[in-house]
Amino acid sequence: MNQVRAVAYADRHVDITLYPAHLRRLLDVAEQALSDSGHARILIHSGGASDYFLDDRQVPFKVNPHYAWFVPEHSQHCGVLIEAGQKPQLFLHQPLDFWHAAPAAPEAWWADQFSIHPHQDTHSWLDQINDCSDLAVIGDDPLLVQRFQTSAINPARLLQSLHLGRTTKTDWEISCLRLASQLAAGAHQAVADAMAPGQSEFALHLIYQRAAGQCEIELPYGNIVALNQHCAVLHFTALQKAAPAQLHSLLIDAGASALGYASDITRSYSANPGDLYAQLIAAVDELQLQLVEQVRVGMDYRDLHVQAHRLIAAALQQLDVVRLAPDEQLDKGITRAFFPHGLGHYLGLQVHDVAGLVDDAGASIARPENHPFLRLTRKLVAGNVLTIEPGVYIIDQLLQPLLDKYPQAFNLKAIAALRPCGGVRIEDDVLVTSGAPVNLTREAFAGL
């Protein structure tokens, strides 16, 4: 190992001395998965980019997340071979190419943990994988089906074991996730500072990318930068290049990537401090922090989701948007119209990380009745990283049937005042510990 102790992103760093222990833990997970599934070895393929239809340009490459779990350098046409008791072997693609930038040379801080076999061809290295009778292959590259038996590719039991292993993060992973939050928080602040009449969604998106130091394909997901009524479109990515005639609101849901790990942060802003929309933002922010404080080992995330609906109902009553008590709002399904999505999800190598809806045996854990979009139904354990993202929106197609059915339940003037603003969402990334939760997002904003 060389003496370098950190890898830099802009002016921030992640401690590379945490990586060897991370890999040791992953090898333990992999060996247990092999034992449980009856395989002797795992080959994890990094993947390869495909071409657009009838074109010679490639679709932007996204590495297989299981490969990224083991290897912090994310090139195409690579593979890591794992066998119990053996040093992992890395088949590293290092092509001679004058059309494209060559992959960076492996750095000692991570490469020393592997037996490395460099290769220049995209597929001939697979010939070095001998005796495939006991081999499991993880990946979706079309080449794999030509080389291996279908039953060997992504075997369900082994894949489930790996997915469960990914639900608890190592210190290395937490360090990467913390850095991703720091990068995103600074970019969020840059957009908030730039919010003003005359700014378009697209212009604010460019400000975000510059501040994060990441281009479109480096970001973990397509930025949601919404102004005015677009804030009520939950996954609004059709960024407008013309500024609205009048500015009411901004909702930005955007993250950043650090060594393959993602942050996922949402903030909402009013153009008119003190208006009802600004009061709604403050109310959602307060209840969001209450929900974060309830995150504890053993908590059923489904219960936290239902609690979010109760808190939203109380806020709607307090702001005189809905004139019913919280229990009655829940009974009539009113909060589901204002808050139709789930409270959150696991976060890690993928924004919506794996294994959120199954138990340790791989059986599905049902979502709460009438809450079909919740992405996490497990009980929380130390090492989970997840999002907490309550929201309140004026979505007419969901709200109008309730307005027709229960007209006396609503303050129509308040709803009319909120409608041009679209909606509010506040989202933080939270680490579950053996004690109080760690809010990676608030921590990152506090460090700006």
N, C-alpha and C positions, 0 to 999 in steps of 0.2 A: 504494500500500500504506500502511495506517495504521501507527502506531508500536507497536501491540500485538504482542508477540512470543510470547505463549503463550495457549492456551485451557485453562481450569481444569476439573478434575474433582475436587470436594471440595477438598482441600488440595494436589492434585498437578496437574502441568501437562504439556502436550506443546508442543514448539517449533514454532510455525506458520511460521517462516521456512524450514522444510524442505519445505513443501508445493509451492512453485513448481517446484523441481527435480524433485520427484516427478511432477508433472503433465507436465513436459517429457519425462521418460523414458517415461511412459505414452503420450504422443502419438507418440513414436518407435516404440514397440511396435505401436500401432494402425496407423501408416502402413506398417510392414513387413507387418502382417497383411493390409492392403488390397492391397498389391502382390502378395503371395503368392496371394491368393484371387481376384484379378481384379475386385474391387469398387473403387469410387471413394470411397464414403462409408459411415460406420457411424452408425446411430441406436441408442443404447442407452436403452431405456425403463426407468424406475425401478420400474414395476409399480403395482398398485392392489389394495386389499383387497377380498375378496369377502364376501358375506353367508353366514351359517350357513343351512343348509337350512330353509326355511319360517320364517324369522326375519328381523327387520330389524336385527339386530346383526351387526357385521362380525367376521370372523376377524382376529386381530391381524396387522397388516401387517409384512412383512419385505421390505426393499428388495432389488431385483436386485443381487447382489454385484458384477457388472461396473459397474453405475452407481455403487455405493458406492466402487469403486476410483478413479473419476475425481472424484466430487463428495462432499465430506465432510458435506453436509446431505442428509438422506434422507427426502424427502417423496414422497408418491404423485403419480402422473399427471404426471411430469416426463420430460424426455428430454435427452440430450446428443448433439449431432450433430458428428461428426468428419470432417474432410476434409483431405487432405495439404496442408501449407503454409498452412492457414487457422487463425485463432483459433477454438477450439471454441465452438460455440453451445449455450447452455443454455436450454431451454424450461422455465421455472420456474412451477410451479402455486402461485398465491397467491389462493385463493378468498375471496370475501366470505361468511362463514359465522358465524351466531350460535349454531349448535348445538355446534360444536367449536372448540377453540383453533386459531387460524390459524397456519400455519407461520411460523417466525421469519424476519425480514427477512434477506436475504443479507448476510454480513459481508465487508468489503473484502478481508481477507487471502486468501480463496479466490475470492470473486466477481469480483475484478479480473482473474482469469485467463480469464474467459469473456465472450463477447458474450451478454448475458442478454435473453431475450424473456419477460416475465411474461405469464401468462394466468390466467383465472378458471375456465374450463370444463375438464372432465376430458378431453375428446377433440378439441375443435375445433382446437386448436393443431397437430394432425397435418396439417391442410390446408395448413400453411405449408411442409411438406416437399415440394418440387417435384422433378420428374423422378426417379422411383423406379426407373428402369431399371438404375441402377448402385449401388443402395443395399442394404446389408446391415442387418438389424434384429435386435437382440439383446434378448430378453425373452420373457415367457410370458403377458403380459396378453391375455385373450380378444379385446380390441379389435384387436390387431395382425393377426389372421387376417382380419378384416373389411376392413382397409385395405391390406394388402400381399400380394404373391404368396407362396405357401407356400415356394417355393424361396429367397426372400429372407430368411426368418426363421430365425435361428440356423444359418447355413450352417456345416457341420462343419469345413471347413478353416480358416475364419477364426476360429471359436470355439476350435479347438485352438491356434491361434497365441496368442490372448489368454490361454488357460489356462496355456500354458507361460510366458508373460510374468509371470503371477502367482506362479510358483514361486520367483522371486527377489525379495526385498523391497528397497525403497528405504529411505533413512535415515528418511523420514517414516513409512513403514509400521513400521519397527523401533521408532521412538519411540512409536507408537500401541500396538504389541504390548507394549512394556515397561510402558507405563502400565496396560494391561489386566492384566498380571501383578501389578503393585503393588496395584491395587484388589482383585484376588482374594486375594492373599496376606494382606492385612489382614483380610478376611472369613473366610478359613480359620482364622486365628489366633483370631478372636473365637469361632468354633464350638469350636475345641479348648479354649479357656479355659472354655467353658460346658458341656463334656461332664461329666455327672454323673448318678447315679441319679435318676430322676424326670423327666428330659428326654426328650421324644419326638422322633422324626425331623422332624415338622412344625415343632415349636418351634425346633429347631436350624436348620432351613431359614429360618425367619423371622429368626433372629439373623443368619444369613449375608446375607440381602437387606438388612437394615438397615445392617450394617457395610459392605457393598459400595456402598450407596447406589443400588441398582438394583432395580426391580420385576421381576416374573416375565417380562414380555415384553421387557424390556431385556437380560436375561441371554442369553448366546450359546446356551445349551441348558438343558434342564430339569435342575435340580440332582439329583444322586444323593447322598442323605443316608441312609446305611444303618446300622442297628444290628444287632449280633449276626449271626444267620445270613443276614440280608438282605445282608450284605457279600459273599456268594457269588453274588448275582444281579448280573450284570455291568452292566446298565442299570436298576437299581432306582430307580423314580420314584414308586412307590405309597406315598408318605410316610405313615406311621402317626401318628395324633394321640394315641394312648395310649402311654405309656412302657412298655417291657418290665419284667417283674417283676424281672429281674436283668440288669444291664448287663455285657456282656463286651467289646464292641468297637464301634468307629465307623469307617466308611469314608466320606469325603466327596470327591466328584468334582464340582467346580464351578468356573466361570470368571467372567469379567466382560467387559464390552464397553467399548471406547474408540474413538470415532469410527468405529464399524463393525468394528473389529478385535477378535478374541477371544483370551482366555486359556483354558487348559484344564489344570487342576491337580488332582491327587489326593493325599490323605494318609490314612493309617490310624493308629488309636490303640487301645491296649489299656487297659481299665479296671483291669487288674491288672499293674502294672509287675513285670517279672521272670518272668512266666509264659512258656510256650512260644510263645504268640501274640506277645508283646512281642519275644521273641528272633527270631521270623520277620520281624516288621516291621523290626528292625535289620538282618537279613540281606538283605532285599529292598532296603532303603535303600542299603546298601553296594554291592550289585551294580548297582543303578540308577546310582549315581555312577560306577562303573567303565565302564558302557556309555556314559554321557554323555562321559566322557573319551576314548572311542574315536571320537567323531564327528569326521570329517575330510573335507576335499574329496577326492572320488574314491572314497570308501567306498561299496560297494554295500549299501544298507539291508537287503537280504535276508540278507547275511552277519551283520550286527549282530543281526538277529532270531534267527538260529540260535545266535549266541553267547549271547544272552540265555537260551536254553534250556539251554545248557551250564552257565552260571553258576547257574541255578535248580536244575539237577540236583545241582551241587556243594553248594549250600546245603541241599537236602533231605537229602543224605547226611550232611552235617556235623551237622544238627539231629536226626539219627536218625529222620527221618520215612520215608525210603526207604533200604533197606539194599542198594543196588546202586551200582556206580560210575557216574559221569555218562555215559560212552559206552554202557553197557548200558541205562541209563534211556532214552536217546535212541533206541536201536535198538528197544526194546520200546514206544515211544510213550508212556511214562509221563509225561514232562513236559508233553505236550500235554493230558493230563487236568487237571493242576494249573494250567497256563497256556494256556488255549485261544484267547485272542485275539491280535491282532497287537501288536508292540512299540510301534507308534506310527503317526503320519500327519503330513502337512503341516498347517500351521496358518496362518490369515490372516484374510481376510474371512469365511471359513467355518471352522467347527471342524474338519471333515474337508475340508480345502481341495483344490482341483482338481488334476488331472494327476499324481496320485501313482502311477498304474499304467500309464503309457504312456511311450514314448521320444519323442525330439524330432520324429520323423516321425508320431507319433500311433498307432504300433503298440503293442499290449498287451505288457507285460513280465510274464512269468509269475511267479506266487507260487512260493515253494519248495514242493516236493512235501509233501503232508499238512499244509500251513499255509494253509488257504483264507481266513482272515480278515485277513491282513496287508493294510494299506491303502496301503503305500508300498513300491515295488519299484525305484525309480530309484537311480542313483548320486548322491551328494550334491555340491552345488556351493555356493560362497560365496553367501550371501544367502538360502539356504533357512532356514525356521523350521519346526521339527517337534517332535513330542512323543516322549519316551522314557518308557514306562509298563509296566514289567514287573509281573507279579502272580503270586500263588500263592493258590489257592482250594480249598476242600473242596466240590466239586460232585458229589454222590453219583451222579447219572445218568451222569457221565463216568468217575468213579473206580471204581464198583462192578464193571464188567466186568473191570478190571485186577486188582482185589482177588480176584476169583474165579479169574482165570487165573494170577496170580503171587502167591499168598497169602504166600509166604515173603519176598517183596520189600519188604513194608511193616511198619512198626511200628504195629500197630492201636491201641495205647494213645495214641500221639502223634496219630494221625488223630482219635481220639475226643476228645482234649483240644482239638484245633483246630476241630472241627466246630461247636460253639456260637458260635465267633467268625466263621465264614463265610469270610473271606479277606482278603488284603492286596493293595493296589496303591499304588505310588508313581509319580507322574507329574510331570515337569517339561517346560517349554517351552524349547527350545534353538535358538540361532542358530548356523548354520554360518558360519565365517569362513575367511579364507585361512590362519589359524593355529589356535590352540586355540579350542574352542567357547565360546560365551557362554551360560551357564545363566540365562535371564531369570527363572526362578522362584526359584532359590536366591538370586539377586541381590535379588529383591523381598523375600523373607523376611528377608534380612540387613539390609535397610533399615528394618525395622519398629521 
